[in-house]
Amino acid sequence: MKSLKLSAPTLLLLPAIIVLAAVIVLPLLFSLYSSFTPFRLTKPETIWVLIGFRNYVTALTSYEFWTAFGRTVLLLTIALNAEMMLGLGLAMLVNKATHGQRLLRTLMMFPMMFSPVLVGFQFKFLFNDNVGFINNALQSLGLATNAIPWLIDGNLALFSIIVAEIWSSTSVFAILILAGLLAMPQEPIEAARVDGCTPWQTFRFVTWPYLMPFAFIAMTIRSLDVARAYDIVKIMTDGGPAKRTELLWTLIGRTAYSDGRMGFANAMAYISILLSILFTVYFFRKLAAARQQIGAEW
């Protein structure tokens, strides 16, 4: 009987494979298994009780889950569109700059250097109703007589979170769209000018179709980030007031660690992952369509 011999590349990769299996694969399998159990942190013995798809049915029929999902989609829609518009504007302004373009690119990346936790604390201070910079500035300018409860009012709290998300991640769109502008050939733009196209027509029918794949790549990256938003919301509002800013992953975190219902939380987490995959597939289809359009037109 021949002994099993591993090749040199396999032996070199084996330690990394073992580490990845220990820190990623095994916890994933355990969380998937626990989603089919009524596992509670306060009752460890419940990990051995199988209840089938009951957690998934409970999550899919839960008003609280779908409310958090709808609020996450609302945040995603507003934040992505605002980030794309602002990122497009920043990229075009930097692309038009004749001096200091490298410095502008560095400054454009500045918000990305902050961790989400730090951004959360930063905007929690800015929107504080007593000592926050925004309220003090509005009152000093005479634009407000009383302190605005940015993080206490439900609608204003969600608006504050959206502002924090936009500030921290607009540079993702700006950098990718700027890369598209720098890679774009100038001949079609010059031909459009010769044909008498206005600047808007040139942008609409020449520049934007070329930039669409870069925009869709940024939207795919950011949609996954926003869909699992947790840090900024946890720091700024912790899902409050009265769960008015509760998103999917803050709901999952509260269910798992505050309520101790780990099995139910894992079921909600896997449903959220499947929904994120659907969004990713949608954006990749749009990206493929945009690439086909560029191939046909260019």
C-alpha positions, 0 to 999 in steps of 0.5 A: 500500500502506497503512503500518501505523499504531499507535494512541496507546494501543498506542504507549504500551503498546509499551515495556512489552510489549517489556520483558515479552517480553524478561524473561518470554516469551523466557526461558519459551520458551527454557526450554520449548525446552531441556526437549526437549534434554539441555542441560548448563551444562558442555556449551553445544553440547547446547542444539541437540540435540533428544531429544523427550520423553525428559526428561519420561519420565525425570522421570515415572518418577523415584523421586526426583522423586515422592518430592520431590512427595509430600514437597511435598504433605505439607508443603502439606497440613499447613501449609495446614490448620494455617494455616487453623485458626490464621488462623481463630482469630486472625481471630475473636479480633480480630473480637471485640476491642472495643479496639485492633482496628487495632493487632491487625490491624497486628500480625497482618500483621507476619510477612508483612513478612519475606522468606522468606530472612530467615525461613529464617535466623531459624528456622535460628538458633532451631532450631540444636542448639548455640546455638538459642533453642528448645534453650536454653529447653527445657534451662533449663525442664528439659524436655530434658536433651540438645540436640535435633537439629532440623535434623539429624534428617530428621523433625524437620528437616521439622517445623522447616520446617513451623513456619517456613512456618506462622509466616510465612503464617498471617496470609494466612488471618487477614487474608482470613477477618477481611475475611469476618467484617467483611463478614458481615451480622449478621442471620442470626447474630441470627436463629440466636440467637433460634432457640436455636442454640448458639455452635457451631451458629451457627458451623457452619451460619451463619458458616463457610459464609459464610467458606468463599470467603475461606478457599478464596481464601487456600488457593489463594494459599498452595497456590501459594506452598507448592508452589514453596517454595524459599527457606526450605528452601534456607536452613534445610536445603538439602534435607538431611539426606540429601535428607530435606527435598528438595521439588520446587523444591529438587530442580529447583534442585539438578539445574539448578545443582549438577548442571548438567542444565538441560534435565532440570531445566526438564522437571521444572519444567514438570511441577511447573507443570502439577501446580500448575495442577491444584491451582489448578483444584481450589481454584477449583472448591471456591470456585465451589461455596462461592459457589453455596452462599452464594447458595442459602442467603443 
